[in-house]
Amino acid sequence: MKLYAIKGDKKTTYAYLFCYPKTKEFVIELPDQADHWETPLLLSSFAQKGLFSVDSYHSKLWIQQRIVPYERQNIGQVLKDNGLKVYEELDLLDKADGRCAQDDYFIEKLDPAELPKSIKNRLGKRIEASVPLGRGQYVLSFRNGKVKKCNIDPLIQNKSELSAFIKAHPDHLDKATISAGGSVLRWDERLMIPCAELYNSATQINVSTEELKAIISCSIIDTADACELLGCSRQYINELVSCGRLLPIKSTEKSTLFLKADVEKMLW
């Protein structure tokens, strides 16, 4: 993950850009009480509505508006001039410091420790793991250590496009995935539920034996499954374990088990 501050001509920080190069995803967080008159265009509509977490789809749109489009006729020469071999949105953004001719905003690399406390608290509501229990019920664990059970059906009803999609594909109700960084639970790049909505609507309740079995079954994978998920060899999994990047939850002479969410993070 790479982190940038989005700044303006007065070097005031107007937003924070989280980049996930491996999955080519972006998420923008606006400061609490962001002024929509000063917030960069496209993001200002979120501030005006009192929404300070910009979803990955609109965050990526903001990025794409600041770089040369892939369809550019002379894109090959543009890449060559920038010392790039392939078209990568983050590389192009980084090369130009996020500047474009339409405004005075730019980006600067930022250490996560420099994030404001309010943003860090907001990140605590990002999703770490998701386990579907059936019929729109999910057990979600969050970065702040909270584990909650959520019925997503009422949340879907408030989103017309998502509601129409689920009505047309009811079997997809329990097939939501977590975006890189855990900012949303999603079915498509535009069909999603923000982590804050899930966190605020979910409740901590007792889990039944059958639900617990479902949690265990969906959450734990062995080395073979980890290799398939990452598209790598057993040797690479062993190297991740040896250097402490991937921690097994149980290891014996015959098998090693991992939390699926920990393996999925290797994709981020």
C-alpha positions as CSV (number, residue, x, y, z in Angstrom):
1,M,0.0,0.0,0.0
2,K,1.2,3.5,-0.8
3,L,-0.1,6.6,0.9
4,Y,-0.2,10.2,-0.4
5,A,-1.5,13.5,0.8
6,I,-3.5,15.5,-1.8
7,K,-2.5,19.1,-1.4
8,G,-3.2,22.5,-3.0
9,D,-1.4,25.7,-3.9
10,K,-1.2,26.6,-0.2
11,K,0.1,23.1,0.6
12,T,-2.9,22.5,2.7
13,T,-3.9,18.8,2.8
14,Y,-7.3,18.4,1.3
15,A,-7.5,14.6,1.1
16,Y,-5.5,11.4,1.6
17,L,-5.0,8.9,-1.2
18,F,-4.5,5.2,-0.5
19,C,-3.1,3.2,-3.4
20,Y,-2.9,-0.6,-3.8
21,P,-0.6,-1.2,-6.7
22,K,-1.1,-5.0,-6.9
23,T,-4.8,-4.7,-7.4
24,K,-4.7,-1.3,-9.1
25,E,-7.2,0.2,-6.7
26,F,-7.4,3.6,-5.0
27,V,-9.4,4.9,-2.1
28,I,-9.6,8.6,-1.0
29,E,-10.4,9.8,2.5
30,L,-11.4,13.4,3.1
31,P,-10.7,15.1,6.4
32,D,-13.5,15.5,8.9
33,Q,-15.5,18.7,8.1
34,A,-13.9,19.0,4.7
35,D,-15.1,22.2,2.9
36,H,-16.6,21.2,-0.4
37,W,-15.6,24.6,-1.9
38,E,-11.9,23.8,-1.4
39,T,-12.1,20.0,-2.0
40,P,-10.9,18.9,-5.4
41,L,-13.5,18.6,-8.1
42,L,-15.4,15.3,-8.3
43,L,-14.5,14.7,-4.6
44,S,-16.3,17.9,-3.6
45,S,-19.7,16.3,-4.2
46,F,-18.9,13.8,-1.4
47,A,-17.9,16.5,1.0
48,Q,-21.1,18.4,0.2
49,K,-23.2,15.3,1.2
50,G,-21.2,14.8,4.4
51,L,-19.5,11.7,3.0
52,F,-15.8,11.7,3.8
53,S,-14.8,8.2,2.5
54,V,-14.7,8.2,-1.3
55,D,-15.4,4.8,-2.8
56,S,-12.8,3.0,-5.0
57,Y,-14.8,3.7,-8.2
58,H,-14.9,7.5,-7.8
59,S,-11.4,7.6,-6.4
60,K,-10.1,5.9,-9.5
61,L,-12.1,8.3,-11.7
62,W,-10.3,11.2,-10.0
63,I,-7.0,9.6,-10.7
64,Q,-7.8,8.9,-14.3
65,Q,-8.8,12.6,-14.8
66,R,-5.2,13.6,-13.9
67,I,-3.2,11.3,-16.2
68,V,-2.9,10.6,-19.9
69,P,-5.7,8.3,-20.9
70,Y,-4.9,4.8,-22.2
71,E,-6.7,5.5,-25.5
72,R,-4.3,8.4,-26.3
73,Q,-3.0,8.0,-29.9
74,N,0.6,8.5,-29.0
75,I,0.5,6.7,-25.7
76,G,3.5,4.6,-26.6
77,Q,5.7,7.7,-26.9
78,V,4.2,9.2,-23.7
79,L,5.2,6.0,-21.8
80,K,8.7,6.1,-23.4
81,D,9.2,9.7,-22.4
82,N,8.3,8.9,-18.8
83,G,10.6,5.9,-18.7
84,L,7.7,3.4,-18.5
85,K,7.3,0.1,-20.3
86,V,3.6,-0.5,-19.6
87,Y,0.6,1.7,-18.8
88,E,0.2,1.9,-15.0
89,E,-2.1,4.6,-13.6
90,L,-0.2,5.0,-10.3
91,D,3.2,5.3,-12.1
92,L,1.9,8.0,-14.4
93,L,0.3,9.8,-11.4
94,D,3.5,9.5,-9.4
95,K,5.7,10.8,-12.3
96,A,3.7,14.0,-12.5
97,D,3.2,14.4,-8.7
98,G,-0.5,14.2,-9.4
99,R,-0.5,17.5,-11.1
100,C,-2.7,18.4,-14.1
101,A,-3.5,21.6,-16.1
102,Q,-7.0,22.0,-14.7
103,D,-6.1,22.9,-11.1
104,D,-3.3,23.4,-8.6
105,Y,-3.6,20.2,-6.6
106,F,-0.7,17.8,-6.3
107,I,0.3,14.7,-4.3
108,E,3.1,14.1,-1.8
109,K,4.1,10.7,-0.3
110,L,3.0,10.4,3.3
111,D,4.0,8.2,6.2
112,P,0.9,6.4,7.7
113,A,2.1,7.7,11.2
114,E,1.4,11.2,9.9
115,L,-2.3,10.6,9.3
116,P,-4.7,12.6,11.6
117,K,-6.2,10.7,14.5
118,S,-9.7,11.2,13.0
119,I,-8.6,9.4,9.8
120,K,-6.9,6.6,11.8
121,N,-10.1,6.1,13.8
122,R,-12.1,5.9,10.5
123,L,-9.7,3.3,9.2
124,G,-10.5,1.2,12.2
125,K,-13.9,0.5,10.6
126,R,-12.4,-1.0,7.5
127,I,-13.2,-4.7,6.9
128,E,-10.5,-7.3,7.7
129,A,-12.5,-10.4,6.9
130,S,-16.0,-11.3,5.7
131,V,-17.8,-14.6,6.1
132,P,-21.2,-15.1,4.5
133,L,-23.7,-17.1,6.6
134,G,-26.5,-17.3,4.0
135,R,-29.6,-15.2,3.2
136,G,-27.7,-11.9,3.3
137,Q,-26.2,-12.5,6.8
138,Y,-22.5,-11.8,7.1
139,V,-20.0,-12.0,10.0
140,L,-17.5,-9.2,9.6
141,S,-14.3,-8.5,11.4
142,F,-13.0,-4.9,11.4
143,R,-9.5,-3.5,11.7
144,N,-10.2,-2.2,15.2
145,G,-10.8,-5.7,16.5
146,K,-14.6,-5.6,16.5
147,V,-16.5,-8.7,15.1
148,K,-20.1,-8.1,14.1
149,K,-23.0,-9.8,12.4
150,C,-24.8,-7.8,9.7
151,N,-27.9,-8.3,7.7
152,I,-27.0,-6.5,4.5
153,D,-30.5,-6.8,2.9
154,P,-31.8,-3.5,4.4
155,L,-28.7,-1.7,3.2
156,I,-29.1,-3.1,-0.3
157,Q,-32.7,-1.8,-0.5
158,N,-31.4,1.8,-0.1
159,K,-29.2,1.4,-3.2
160,S,-31.2,1.2,-6.4
161,E,-28.6,-0.3,-8.7
162,L,-27.4,-2.8,-6.2
163,S,-31.0,-3.8,-5.3
164,A,-31.8,-4.3,-9.0
165,F,-28.7,-6.4,-9.4
166,I,-29.5,-8.7,-6.5
167,K,-33.1,-9.1,-7.6
168,A,-31.8,-10.2,-11.0
169,H,-29.1,-12.4,-9.5
170,P,-30.3,-13.6,-6.1
171,D,-27.6,-16.2,-5.9
172,H,-25.1,-13.3,-5.6
173,L,-26.4,-12.0,-2.3
174,D,-23.9,-14.0,-0.4
175,K,-21.0,-13.6,-2.9
176,A,-19.7,-10.1,-1.9
177,T,-16.0,-9.6,-1.7
178,I,-13.8,-7.2,0.2
179,S,-12.0,-4.4,-1.8
180,A,-8.3,-3.9,-1.3
181,G,-7.8,-2.1,2.0
182,G,-11.3,-3.2,3.2
183,S,-13.1,0.1,2.4
184,V,-16.2,-1.6,0.9
185,L,-18.0,-4.9,0.6
186,R,-18.7,-5.2,-3.1
187,W,-20.2,-7.2,-6.0
188,D,-18.8,-5.0,-8.8
189,E,-16.7,-1.8,-9.0
190,R,-19.9,0.3,-8.8
191,L,-22.1,-2.1,-6.7
192,M,-20.9,-1.8,-3.1
193,I,-21.6,-1.1,0.6
194,P,-19.1,1.2,2.4
195,C,-17.5,-0.3,5.5
196,A,-18.8,2.5,7.7
197,E,-22.4,1.7,6.8
198,L,-21.8,-2.0,7.6
199,Y,-20.1,-1.2,10.9
200,N,-22.8,1.2,12.1
201,S,-25.7,-1.2,11.2
202,A,-24.1,-4.4,12.4
203,T,-24.7,-5.8,15.8
204,Q,-22.7,-8.1,18.1
205,I,-24.8,-11.1,18.9
206,N,-24.3,-14.7,19.9
207,V,-23.2,-17.0,17.1
208,S,-24.8,-20.5,16.7
209,T,-22.9,-23.7,16.3
210,E,-23.9,-24.0,12.6
211,E,-22.8,-20.4,12.0
212,L,-19.6,-21.0,13.8
213,K,-18.9,-24.0,11.5
214,A,-19.6,-21.8,8.5
215,I,-17.1,-19.2,9.8
216,I,-14.4,-21.8,10.3
217,S,-15.1,-23.5,7.0
218,C,-14.9,-20.3,5.0
219,S,-12.1,-18.6,7.0
220,I,-9.4,-21.3,7.1
221,I,-7.4,-22.7,4.2
222,D,-4.4,-25.0,3.9
223,T,-1.2,-24.6,2.0
224,A,-2.6,-26.0,-1.3
225,D,-5.5,-23.5,-1.2
226,A,-3.1,-20.7,-0.4
227,C,-1.0,-21.6,-3.4
228,E,-4.0,-21.6,-5.6
229,L,-5.3,-18.3,-4.3
230,L,-1.9,-16.5,-4.8
231,G,-1.0,-18.4,-7.9
232,C,2.3,-19.4,-6.4
233,S,4.4,-22.4,-5.3
234,R,4.6,-24.1,-1.9
235,Q,8.2,-22.8,-1.7
236,Y,7.0,-19.2,-1.9
237,I,4.4,-19.9,0.8
238,N,7.1,-21.3,3.0
239,E,9.3,-18.2,2.3
240,L,6.4,-15.9,3.4
241,V,6.0,-17.9,6.6
242,S,9.8,-18.0,7.2
243,C,10.1,-14.2,6.9
244,G,7.1,-13.6,9.1
245,R,4.9,-12.0,6.4
246,L,2.3,-14.8,6.6
247,L,1.6,-16.4,10.0
248,P,-0.1,-19.8,10.2
249,I,-2.9,-20.2,12.7
250,K,-2.0,-23.9,13.1
251,S,1.0,-25.9,11.9
252,T,1.8,-29.6,12.2
253,E,4.3,-32.0,10.5
254,K,1.6,-32.9,8.0
255,S,-0.3,-29.7,7.4
256,T,-0.3,-25.9,7.8
257,L,-3.5,-23.8,8.1
258,F,-3.9,-20.1,7.4
259,L,-6.6,-17.5,7.9
260,K,-7.9,-16.9,4.4
261,A,-8.1,-13.2,5.0
262,D,-4.3,-13.1,5.8
263,V,-3.5,-14.9,2.6
264,E,-5.8,-12.5,0.6
265,K,-3.9,-9.6,2.0
266,M,-0.8,-10.8,0.0
267,L,-2.8,-9.9,-3.1
268,W,-3.1,-6.3,-1.9
